[in-house]
Amino acid sequence: MGTAAAQPTTLRVGHFPNITHVQALVAHAMSRLGKGWFESRLGPDVKLEWFVYNAGPSAVEAIFANSID
């Protein structure tokens, strides 16, 4: 009897490029450098996709469209 391989999970993270979202800015930058803070803690079966929004309305649209988690 074989075991089913775990399907990778994608977590889509959106943030604004300003100081009020500094945690996401730093984490996103670390991911680009290959030193992902969240990736190392979430495990190899979780892939992060980063999205940057310049204004609230576009971020809200992305939430309503299920484009980000």
Biotite code that builds the C-alpha atoms (Angstrom):
import biotite.structure as struc

atoms = struc.array([
    struc.Atom([0.000, 0.000, 0.000], chain_id="A", res_id=1, res_name="MET", atom_name="CA", element="C"),
    struc.Atom([1.561, 3.316, -1.098], chain_id="A", res_id=2, res_name="GLY", atom_name="CA", element="C"),
    struc.Atom([1.441, 6.581, 0.735], chain_id="A", res_id=3, res_name="THR", atom_name="CA", element="C"),
    struc.Atom([0.100, 9.688, -0.905], chain_id="A", res_id=4, res_name="ALA", atom_name="CA", element="C"),
    struc.Atom([2.628, 12.471, -1.381], chain_id="A", res_id=5, res_name="ALA", atom_name="CA", element="C"),
    struc.Atom([1.746, 15.662, 0.422], chain_id="A", res_id=6, res_name="ALA", atom_name="CA", element="C"),
    struc.Atom([0.554, 18.369, -1.929], chain_id="A", res_id=7, res_name="GLN", atom_name="CA", element="C"),
    struc.Atom([2.502, 21.614, -1.538], chain_id="A", res_id=8, res_name="PRO", atom_name="CA", element="C"),
    struc.Atom([0.536, 24.487, -0.052], chain_id="A", res_id=9, res_name="THR", atom_name="CA", element="C"),
    struc.Atom([0.805, 27.980, -1.503], chain_id="A", res_id=10, res_name="THR", atom_name="CA", element="C"),
    struc.Atom([0.345, 30.914, 0.833], chain_id="A", res_id=11, res_name="LEU", atom_name="CA", element="C"),
    struc.Atom([-0.297, 34.215, -0.979], chain_id="A", res_id=12, res_name="ARG", atom_name="CA", element="C"),
    struc.Atom([0.803, 37.207, 1.104], chain_id="A", res_id=13, res_name="VAL", atom_name="CA", element="C"),
    struc.Atom([-0.027, 40.804, 0.235], chain_id="A", res_id=14, res_name="GLY", atom_name="CA", element="C"),
    struc.Atom([1.410, 43.938, 1.804], chain_id="A", res_id=15, res_name="HIS", atom_name="CA", element="C"),
    struc.Atom([1.961, 47.646, 1.302], chain_id="A", res_id=16, res_name="PHE", atom_name="CA", element="C"),
    struc.Atom([5.481, 48.959, 0.567], chain_id="A", res_id=17, res_name="PRO", atom_name="CA", element="C"),
    struc.Atom([5.645, 51.292, 3.561], chain_id="A", res_id=18, res_name="ASN", atom_name="CA", element="C"),
    struc.Atom([6.926, 51.370, 7.118], chain_id="A", res_id=19, res_name="ILE", atom_name="CA", element="C"),
    struc.Atom([3.589, 50.324, 8.628], chain_id="A", res_id=20, res_name="THR", atom_name="CA", element="C"),
    struc.Atom([4.103, 46.921, 7.006], chain_id="A", res_id=21, res_name="HIS", atom_name="CA", element="C"),
    struc.Atom([7.748, 46.592, 7.999], chain_id="A", res_id=22, res_name="VAL", atom_name="CA", element="C"),
    struc.Atom([7.419, 42.932, 9.035], chain_id="A", res_id=23, res_name="GLN", atom_name="CA", element="C"),
    struc.Atom([6.229, 41.971, 5.569], chain_id="A", res_id=24, res_name="ALA", atom_name="CA", element="C"),
    struc.Atom([8.824, 44.206, 3.891], chain_id="A", res_id=25, res_name="LEU", atom_name="CA", element="C"),
    struc.Atom([11.661, 42.497, 5.759], chain_id="A", res_id=26, res_name="VAL", atom_name="CA", element="C"),
    struc.Atom([10.255, 38.995, 5.271], chain_id="A", res_id=27, res_name="ALA", atom_name="CA", element="C"),
    struc.Atom([9.699, 39.617, 1.546], chain_id="A", res_id=28, res_name="HIS", atom_name="CA", element="C"),
    struc.Atom([13.245, 40.955, 1.155], chain_id="A", res_id=29, res_name="ALA", atom_name="CA", element="C"),
    struc.Atom([14.666, 37.939, 2.986], chain_id="A", res_id=30, res_name="MET", atom_name="CA", element="C"),
    struc.Atom([12.689, 35.621, 0.681], chain_id="A", res_id=31, res_name="SER", atom_name="CA", element="C"),
    struc.Atom([14.162, 37.337, -2.381], chain_id="A", res_id=32, res_name="ARG", atom_name="CA", element="C"),
    struc.Atom([17.647, 36.748, -0.942], chain_id="A", res_id=33, res_name="LEU", atom_name="CA", element="C"),
    struc.Atom([16.913, 33.058, -0.403], chain_id="A", res_id=34, res_name="GLY", atom_name="CA", element="C"),
    struc.Atom([16.893, 33.427, 3.393], chain_id="A", res_id=35, res_name="LYS", atom_name="CA", element="C"),
    struc.Atom([13.154, 33.252, 3.923], chain_id="A", res_id=36, res_name="GLY", atom_name="CA", element="C"),
    struc.Atom([12.132, 33.714, 7.540], chain_id="A", res_id=37, res_name="TRP", atom_name="CA", element="C"),
    struc.Atom([8.617, 32.335, 7.063], chain_id="A", res_id=38, res_name="PHE", atom_name="CA", element="C"),
    struc.Atom([9.748, 29.623, 4.656], chain_id="A", res_id=39, res_name="GLU", atom_name="CA", element="C"),
    struc.Atom([12.191, 28.180, 7.179], chain_id="A", res_id=40, res_name="SER", atom_name="CA", element="C"),
    struc.Atom([9.462, 27.995, 9.818], chain_id="A", res_id=41, res_name="ARG", atom_name="CA", element="C"),
    struc.Atom([6.560, 26.800, 7.661], chain_id="A", res_id=42, res_name="LEU", atom_name="CA", element="C"),
    struc.Atom([8.476, 23.887, 6.169], chain_id="A", res_id=43, res_name="GLY", atom_name="CA", element="C"),
    struc.Atom([9.317, 22.618, 2.715], chain_id="A", res_id=44, res_name="PRO", atom_name="CA", element="C"),
    struc.Atom([5.706, 21.874, 1.741], chain_id="A", res_id=45, res_name="ASP", atom_name="CA", element="C"),
    struc.Atom([4.689, 25.559, 1.931], chain_id="A", res_id=46, res_name="VAL", atom_name="CA", element="C"),
    struc.Atom([5.464, 27.984, -0.884], chain_id="A", res_id=47, res_name="LYS", atom_name="CA", element="C"),
    struc.Atom([5.030, 31.729, -0.374], chain_id="A", res_id=48, res_name="LEU", atom_name="CA", element="C"),
    struc.Atom([3.936, 34.108, -3.101], chain_id="A", res_id=49, res_name="GLU", atom_name="CA", element="C"),
    struc.Atom([4.380, 37.799, -2.331], chain_id="A", res_id=50, res_name="TRP", atom_name="CA", element="C"),
    struc.Atom([2.188, 40.603, -3.682], chain_id="A", res_id=51, res_name="PHE", atom_name="CA", element="C"),
    struc.Atom([2.737, 44.331, -3.147], chain_id="A", res_id=52, res_name="VAL", atom_name="CA", element="C"),
    struc.Atom([-0.188, 46.763, -3.245], chain_id="A", res_id=53, res_name="TYR", atom_name="CA", element="C"),
    struc.Atom([0.160, 50.534, -3.451], chain_id="A", res_id=54, res_name="ASN", atom_name="CA", element="C"),
    struc.Atom([-3.278, 51.370, -2.111], chain_id="A", res_id=55, res_name="ALA", atom_name="CA", element="C"),
    struc.Atom([-6.048, 49.915, 0.003], chain_id="A", res_id=56, res_name="GLY", atom_name="CA", element="C"),
    struc.Atom([-8.661, 49.512, -2.743], chain_id="A", res_id=57, res_name="PRO", atom_name="CA", element="C"),
    struc.Atom([-6.461, 47.217, -4.835], chain_id="A", res_id=58, res_name="SER", atom_name="CA", element="C"),
    struc.Atom([-5.630, 45.129, -1.753], chain_id="A", res_id=59, res_name="ALA", atom_name="CA", element="C"),
    struc.Atom([-9.308, 44.838, -0.846], chain_id="A", res_id=60, res_name="VAL", atom_name="CA", element="C"),
    struc.Atom([-10.132, 43.795, -4.414], chain_id="A", res_id=61, res_name="GLU", atom_name="CA", element="C"),
    struc.Atom([-7.463, 41.083, -4.172], chain_id="A", res_id=62, res_name="ALA", atom_name="CA", element="C"),
    struc.Atom([-8.988, 39.811, -0.913], chain_id="A", res_id=63, res_name="ILE", atom_name="CA", element="C"),
    struc.Atom([-12.499, 39.721, -2.377], chain_id="A", res_id=64, res_name="PHE", atom_name="CA", element="C"),
    struc.Atom([-11.208, 37.978, -5.523], chain_id="A", res_id=65, res_name="ALA", atom_name="CA", element="C"),
    struc.Atom([-9.387, 35.361, -3.381], chain_id="A", res_id=66, res_name="ASN", atom_name="CA", element="C"),
    struc.Atom([-6.103, 36.384, -4.989], chain_id="A", res_id=67, res_name="SER", atom_name="CA", element="C"),
    struc.Atom([-4.349, 36.630, -1.623], chain_id="A", res_id=68, res_name="ILE", atom_name="CA", element="C"),
    struc.Atom([-4.797, 34.807, 1.648], chain_id="A", res_id=69, res_name="ASP", atom_name="CA", element="C"),
])
